[in-house]
């Protein structure tokens, strides 16, 4: 097999947001850079390109304009509450503290790249049984993650030091090359042309994403809080986030930590237009829909509802008998509230079309709902509760849905609404009252809409599965993004020389800066931040 041999200052394994951000800063410093990306060139940008594009900031201009009073101290309290760090977690805590003190730097870096944010800050992960985001902090990129990555890729390819950059697509890095206790390069396969290659550099940066595109690893590291892994787990991660370089780094003495901590989603459906094996689409569940178990019974006593604690949703469903769920709603609720957690189907925001966006706010995302009605195997419509139950049972191939359970779930909820706001005595209605007090949610949340309301027909049922998304654990690093050796006893100097890990590959910093949960918007931002820290150390080295 023919072999290509390359040399550069820095090798980056992976062409997602972390790798691209690192490359931009390295080019700014006049370093020569090679990026090896296993995907095709049209997919350059990784999972970030498919994301909604939210970023977590503290004391941002958008918060201040909206009168939102935030502080690092409050954000740290919220972060630690959600993280539930294990007592011996050291580097994850260190990275969390450092990022919380530095969000302004990430904000400035992103906005300097001609990226703009939606003026209203979104409020997600508010917390349920422990505090989450006390105030709105989810800053949505105008253009979604697709627009963010297009801006960064355009900047990278047109950089004034572009001559220093080499991009290699469909190149699978398989091995780290070690000499004299230092990583000096990588080797692998050009999968398109069937060539082998070796590349040598002073520094190698792992930016390969996590393990959540590899269902075998996801099942192996499944968190014990979530019972056994469900029979059907959809893949909402990048198909090359397979953890192979994690394994290779571990062979060279790296610490791999917290892989049991994952950020999975509870409302995944089979992608209507799949592009990879077991491809799932992550829905933003309507707040006014009823979340039901496999028999048609409403989850309780605490009803499930999005925007408060995603991990609680996943845990509850995974500990139910069949480990999947249904959402029952109607067409009116679907138009107003149903959305996708990503750039897909959010055409108005993705294309930065303000007029089209306002139309979707007023009249709903009709194109998306029509696509689900016509192409999704998990989306059912009916003109009576009886017909809905019959179609739900037909989809799963049995009589699992109990018609009385379904009628009681819908009827109890609707009757509560009929009594009037002064007599609401339902936890979901109380939370809807809460979310509608914030302008960012009011415009997207129905005004206490009954389910079995013929004016809002047809009825809708959506079958939903757990969807694998992000790894909250990964390769352990010090605060310079250097990969730490095994048995380092929290000594930042005990590193694998020449090797760095950033972004999701590093558990977004230190092998687990989020702990068990994320406050959302924290993934893209910490990818950039860990890249900045790695580049700064590489530049400062003599």
C-alpha positions in Angstrom: 0.0 0.0 0.0 1.5 3.4 -1.0 2.4 5.7 1.9 2.3 9.5 2.3 4.6 11.2 4.8 3.8 14.7 6.1 5.3 17.2 8.5 3.8 20.2 10.2 3.8 22.2 13.5 0.5 20.9 14.8 -1.7 17.9 13.8 -5.5 18.2 14.6 -7.5 14.9 14.6 -11.1 15.9 13.8 -12.8 18.6 11.9 -15.6 19.6 14.3 -15.9 23.0 16.1 -13.1 22.3 18.5 -10.6 21.3 15.8 -11.6 24.2 13.5 -11.4 26.8 16.4 -7.9 25.5 17.3 -6.8 25.7 13.7 -8.0 29.3 13.3 -6.0 30.4 16.4 -2.9 28.4 15.3 -3.0 30.1 11.9 -3.3 33.5 13.6 0.0 32.5 15.4 1.6 31.6 12.1 1.8 27.9 12.9 1.5 25.2 10.2 -1.5 23.0 10.7 -2.8 19.7 9.3 -6.4 18.7 10.0 -7.3 15.0 9.5 -11.1 14.5 9.2 -12.6 11.1 8.6 -15.8 12.5 7.0 -16.4 13.9 3.6 -15.5 17.5 2.9 -19.2 18.5 2.5 -19.7 17.5 6.1 -16.8 19.5 7.4 -17.9 21.0 10.8 -19.0 17.8 12.4 -22.0 17.6 14.8 -21.8 21.3 15.6 -23.0 21.9 12.0 -26.2 20.0 12.8 -26.8 21.6 16.2 -29.2 24.4 17.2 -26.3 26.6 17.9 -26.9 27.6 21.5 -24.2 28.9 23.8 -24.0 29.5 27.5 -22.8 32.9 28.6 -22.9 35.0 31.8 -23.6 38.7 31.8 -23.9 38.9 28.0 -25.1 42.0 26.2 -28.3 40.1 25.3 -28.9 39.3 29.0 -28.3 42.9 30.0 -30.6 44.3 27.3 -33.4 42.0 28.6 -32.8 43.0 32.2 -31.5 39.6 33.2 -29.2 39.9 36.2 -26.6 37.2 36.2 -23.3 36.5 37.9 -20.4 34.0 37.9 -21.3 33.1 41.5 -24.9 32.3 40.6 -23.9 30.4 37.5 -21.3 28.4 39.5 -24.0 27.5 42.1 -26.3 26.3 39.3 -23.5 24.4 37.5 -22.4 22.5 40.6 -26.1 21.8 41.5 -26.7 20.1 38.1 -23.2 18.5 37.9 -23.4 16.6 41.1 -19.7 16.0 40.8 -18.4 12.9 42.5 -16.3 13.7 45.6 -13.0 12.8 43.9 -13.7 14.8 40.7 -10.8 17.2 40.5 -10.1 18.2 36.9 -13.7 18.5 35.9 -14.3 21.0 38.7 -11.2 22.9 37.8 -12.4 23.2 34.1 -15.9 24.2 35.2 -14.6 27.0 37.4 -12.2 28.2 34.7 -14.9 28.3 32.0 -17.4 30.1 34.2 -14.8 32.8 34.8 -14.1 33.1 31.1 -17.4 33.1 29.1 -16.8 36.7 28.1 -13.7 35.6 26.2 -15.5 32.9 24.3 -18.3 35.4 23.5 -15.8 37.9 22.1 -14.1 35.3 20.1 -17.3 34.1 18.4 -18.7 37.5 17.7 -15.3 38.6 16.2 -16.0 35.9 13.6 -19.0 37.7 12.2 -21.4 35.5 14.2 -24.6 37.1 15.7 -27.0 35.9 18.3 -30.8 35.9 18.5 -31.8 38.9 20.7 -33.9 36.8 23.1 -32.0 34.5 25.5 -33.6 31.1 25.8 -34.3 29.5 29.2 -33.7 25.8 29.3 -32.6 23.3 32.0 -34.2 25.3 34.8 -33.9 22.5 37.3 -36.6 20.3 38.8 -35.5 18.6 42.0 -32.4 20.8 42.3 -31.6 24.2 40.8 -30.6 24.4 37.2 -30.3 27.6 35.2 -31.7 30.3 37.6 -31.8 32.7 34.7 -31.9 32.4 30.9 -28.4 31.7 29.5 -28.9 29.8 26.2 -27.8 32.3 23.5 -29.0 31.0 20.1 -26.8 31.7 17.1 -28.7 33.5 14.3 -28.2 30.9 11.6 -28.1 27.9 14.0 -25.0 25.7 14.3 -25.0 25.4 10.6 -24.4 29.2 10.2 -21.9 29.2 13.0 -19.8 26.5 11.3 -20.1 28.0 7.8 -18.7 31.3 9.2 -15.8 29.5 10.9 -15.0 27.3 7.9 -15.1 30.3 5.6 -12.7 32.1 7.9 -10.4 29.1 8.0 -10.3 28.5 4.3 -9.8 32.2 3.5 -7.3 32.9 6.3 -4.4 35.1 5.4 -2.1 32.3 6.5 -4.1 29.7 4.5 -0.8 28.5 2.9 0.0 27.0 6.3 -3.1 24.9 6.4 -3.6 21.4 5.0 -7.0 19.7 5.1 -7.3 15.9 4.6 -10.8 14.5 4.4 -11.8 10.8 4.5 -8.6 10.2 6.4 -8.8 7.8 9.4 -6.2 8.3 12.1 -5.6 4.9 13.7 -2.4 5.3 15.7 -0.4 7.8 17.7 3.3 7.7 17.1 5.4 7.7 20.2 9.1 8.3 20.5 11.2 8.9 23.7 8.0 9.2 25.8 6.5 11.8 23.6 3.8 11.8 20.9 5.5 12.9 17.7 2.8 12.2 15.1 0.0 10.0 13.8 -0.6 7.3 11.2 -3.7 6.0 9.5 -5.5 5.3 6.3 -6.7 7.5 3.4 -10.0 5.6 3.1 -10.9 7.2 -0.2 -7.7 6.3 -2.1 -6.6 3.3 0.1 -3.3 4.9 0.9 -1.6 4.8 4.3 -0.1 7.9 5.8 2.2 9.2 8.5 2.3 12.7 9.8 4.8 14.2 12.2 4.4 17.3 14.4 5.6 19.0 17.6 2.0 18.8 18.9 -1.0 16.6 18.3 -4.5 17.7 19.3 -7.3 15.1 19.6 -10.6 16.7 18.6 -12.5 13.6 17.6 -15.7 14.1 19.6 -17.0 11.6 22.1 -18.1 8.0 22.1 -21.8 8.4 21.6 -21.8 7.5 17.9 -20.6 4.1 18.8 -23.6 2.1 20.2 -21.4 -0.7 21.5 -19.5 1.8 23.7 -22.7 3.6 24.7 -24.2 0.4 26.0 -20.9 -0.6 27.7 -20.7 2.6 29.6 -24.5 3.0 30.2 -25.1 4.8 33.5 -26.5 2.6 36.3 -29.1 5.3 37.1 -30.7 4.5 33.8 -31.3 0.8 34.4 -30.2 -1.4 31.5 -29.7 0.1 28.0 -33.0 0.3 26.0 -33.4 -2.2 23.2 -33.7 0.7 20.8 -31.3 3.6 21.2 -31.3 6.1 18.3 -28.0 7.7 17.1 -28.2 11.5 17.3 -24.4 11.8 17.6 -21.8 12.0 14.8 -21.2 8.5 13.3 -17.5 9.0 13.6 -17.7 9.9 17.3 -16.7 6.3 18.0 -14.1 6.6 20.7 -11.3 4.8 18.8 -8.8 7.5 19.5 -9.8 7.4 23.1 -8.7 3.8 23.1 -5.5 4.6 21.3 -4.7 7.4 23.8 -5.3 5.1 26.7 -2.8 2.6 25.2 -0.2 5.4 25.5 -1.0 6.1 29.1 -3.9 8.6 29.0 -6.6 8.7 31.6 -10.2 8.1 30.3 -12.8 9.2 32.8 -16.5 9.6 33.4 -17.7 7.8 30.2 -20.8 6.8 32.1 -21.9 10.4 32.1 -23.7 11.1 28.8 -26.0 13.8 27.6 -28.7 11.8 25.9 -32.2 13.0 24.9 -35.6 11.5 25.8 -37.6 12.6 22.7 -35.9 11.0 19.7 -37.7 9.7 16.7 -36.4 7.7 13.7 -35.1 10.3 11.3 -37.6 10.6 8.4 -34.6 11.1 6.0 -31.8 9.0 7.5 -28.2 9.7 6.5 -26.6 7.1 8.7 -27.4 3.8 10.5 -30.0 4.1 13.2 -30.2 7.8 12.6 -32.4 9.7 15.1 -33.9 13.1 15.1 -34.1 14.9 18.5 -37.4 16.7 19.0 -38.0 19.7 21.3 -41.1 18.2 23.0 -44.1 20.5 23.3 -44.7 21.7 26.8 -48.5 21.4 26.3 -48.3 17.7 25.2 -48.9 14.8 27.6 -45.9 12.5 28.1 -47.2 8.9 28.4 -45.7 5.5 29.0 -46.0 2.5 26.7 -49.5 1.7 28.0 -50.9 5.2 27.4 -50.7 6.1 31.1 -49.3 9.6 32.0 -45.9 9.5 33.7 -46.2 10.6 37.3 -46.6 11.6 40.0 -44.3 14.2 38.6 -45.4 14.7 34.9 -42.6 14.8 32.4 -42.0 18.1 30.7 -39.2 19.6 28.7 -37.0 22.6 29.7 -36.4 21.6 33.4 -34.1 18.5 33.7 -33.3 16.4 30.6 -31.5 13.8 32.7 -34.7 13.3 34.8 -36.7 12.7 31.6 -34.1 10.1 30.4 -33.9 8.4 33.8 -37.7 8.1 34.2 -38.2 6.6 30.7 -35.3 4.2 31.0 -36.7 3.0 34.3 -40.2 2.4 32.8 -41.2 -1.1 31.7 -40.6 -0.7 27.9 -38.1 2.2 28.0 -39.8 4.2 25.3 -42.6 6.8 25.5 -45.4 8.6 23.7 -46.3 12.2 23.5 -50.0 12.9 22.8 -51.1 16.3 21.6 -53.1 17.9 18.7 -52.3 19.7 15.5 -52.6 23.2 17.1 -50.1 22.3 19.8 -47.8 20.8 17.2 -47.8 23.9 15.1 -47.1 26.2 18.0 -44.6 24.2 20.1 -43.1 21.2 18.3 -39.6 21.8 17.1 -36.2 20.1 16.4 -33.1 20.3 18.6 -30.8 21.2 15.7 -30.4 23.1 12.5 -32.6 20.7 10.5 -36.1 21.8 9.7 -35.4 25.2 11.3 -35.0 26.8 7.9 -36.0 30.3 8.8 -33.3 30.6 11.5 -30.8 28.6 9.6 -31.2 30.8 6.5 -31.3 34.0 8.6 -34.7 34.9 7.1 -36.4 37.2 9.6 -39.7 37.4 7.7 -40.0 33.7 7.4 -39.1 33.3 11.1 -41.8 35.6 12.2 -44.3 33.7 10.0 -43.3 30.4 11.8 -43.8 32.1 15.2 -47.3 33.3 14.2 -48.5 30.3 12.1 -46.2 27.5 13.0 -43.6 25.5 11.1 -46.0 24.0 8.7 -43.3 22.5 6.4 -41.8 20.6 9.4 -45.2 19.2 10.6 -46.1 18.2 7.0 -42.8 16.4 6.7 -43.5 14.4 9.9 -47.0 13.6 8.8 -45.9 12.3 5.4 -42.5 10.7 6.2 -42.2 9.9 9.9 -43.0 6.3 11.0 -43.3 7.6 14.6 -45.8 10.4 13.9 -49.5 9.4 14.0 -52.6 11.5 13.4 -56.3 10.6 14.2 -59.7 12.1 14.5 -60.7 10.5 17.8 -59.1 9.1 20.9 -60.2 5.6 19.9 -58.7 5.9 16.5 -55.5 7.2 18.0 -55.2 4.2 20.3 -55.9 1.9 17.5 -53.1 3.4 15.3 -50.7 3.5 18.2 -51.2 -0.2 18.8 -50.9 -0.9 15.1 -47.5 0.8 15.0 -46.1 -1.3 17.9 -47.8 -4.4 16.7 -49.9 -5.4 19.7 -52.4 -4.2 22.2 -50.0 -2.4 24.6 -51.9 0.9 24.5 -54.8 0.6 27.0 -57.7 2.7 25.7 -58.9 3.5 29.2 -55.4 4.6 30.2 -55.3 6.9 27.2 -58.8 8.3 27.8 -58.1 8.9 31.5 -54.7 10.6 30.8 -56.3 13.0 28.3 -59.6 13.5 30.2 -58.0 14.3 33.6 -55.7 16.9 32.1 -58.5 18.5 29.9 -60.9 18.6 32.8 -58.4 20.5 34.9 -58.2 23.1 32.2 -62.0 23.3 31.9 -62.2 24.3 35.6 -60.4 27.6 34.9 -57.1 29.1 35.8 -58.1 29.8 39.4 -58.6 26.1 40.0 -55.7 24.6 38.1 -54.3 21.8 40.3 -51.9 20.0 37.9 -48.1 20.2 38.1 -47.8 20.5 34.3 -50.2 23.4 34.2 -48.3 25.1 37.0 -45.1 24.8 35.0 -46.8 26.1 31.9 -47.9 29.1 33.9 -44.3 29.6 34.9 -42.8 29.3 31.5 -45.4 31.7 29.9 -44.2 34.5 32.3 -41.0 34.7 30.3 -41.4 36.4 26.9 -39.0 33.9 25.2 -41.3 31.1 26.1 -44.7 32.7 26.0 -44.7 33.2 22.2 -43.8 29.5 21.8 -46.2 28.0 24.4 -50.0 27.5 24.0 -52.3 29.3 26.4 -53.5 26.2 28.3 -54.6 24.1 25.4 -56.8 21.0 25.9 -55.8 17.9 24.0 -59.2 16.5 23.0 -60.4 19.7 21.4 -62.0 19.2 18.1 -61.2 22.8 17.1 -57.5 21.8 17.4 -57.7 18.4 15.6 -56.4 16.1 14.4 -55.0 14.4 17.4 -51.3 13.5 17.3 -49.3 10.8 19.0 -45.5 10.6 18.7 -43.5 7.5 19.6 -40.2 8.5 21.1 -37.0 6.7 22.0 -33.9 7.6 23.9 -31.4 9.3 21.6 -27.7 9.1 22.1 -26.0 12.5 21.8 -23.0 13.7 23.7 -20.3 12.3 26.0 -19.8 14.2 29.2 -16.7 12.2 30.0 -13.5 11.7 28.0 -9.8 12.1 27.9 -8.5 13.7 31.1 -6.6 17.0 30.7 -5.0 19.7 32.7 -6.0 23.3 32.4 -3.7 23.7 29.3 -5.6 20.8 27.5 -2.6 18.6 27.8 -3.4 14.9 28.2 -2.7 13.6 31.7 -0.9 10.4 32.4 -2.5 7.6 34.4 -2.0 7.8 38.1 -1.2 11.5 37.9 -2.6 12.3 41.4 -3.9 15.6 40.2 -0.3 16.7 39.3 -0.7 19.0 36.2 2.9 18.3 35.1 2.4 14.6 34.6 1.3 14.8 31.0 1.9 12.8 27.8 4.3 15.1 26.0 3.1 16.5 22.7 -0.5 15.4 23.2 -3.6 17.5 23.7 -7.3 16.8 23.8 -10.1 19.4 23.3 -13.9 19.6 23.1 -16.0 16.6 23.6 -13.0 14.2 23.3 -11.9 15.7 26.6 -15.3 15.6 28.2 -15.5 19.4 27.4 -12.5 19.9 29.7 -10.6 17.7 32.2 -12.5 14.5 31.2 -15.8 15.7 32.6 -16.4 19.4 33.3 -20.2 19.0 33.3 -20.5 16.2 35.8 -23.8 14.3 35.4 -25.8 17.1 33.7 -25.3 20.1 31.4 -26.9 23.5 31.7 -27.2 23.4 27.8 -25.4 25.8 25.5 -22.3 24.7 27.3 -21.0 22.3 24.6 -20.1 24.5 21.7 -18.7 27.1 24.0 -16.5 24.7 26.0 -15.3 23.2 22.7 -14.0 26.6 21.7 -12.6 27.3 25.2 -10.6 24.1 25.5 -9.2 24.7 22.0 -8.1 28.2 23.1 -6.3 26.8 26.1 -4.5 24.2 24.0 -3.4 26.7 21.4 -2.2 29.2 24.0 0.0 26.5 25.6 1.4 25.4 22.2 2.2 29.0 21.3 3.8 29.8 24.7 6.0 26.7 24.7 9.7 27.5 24.0 
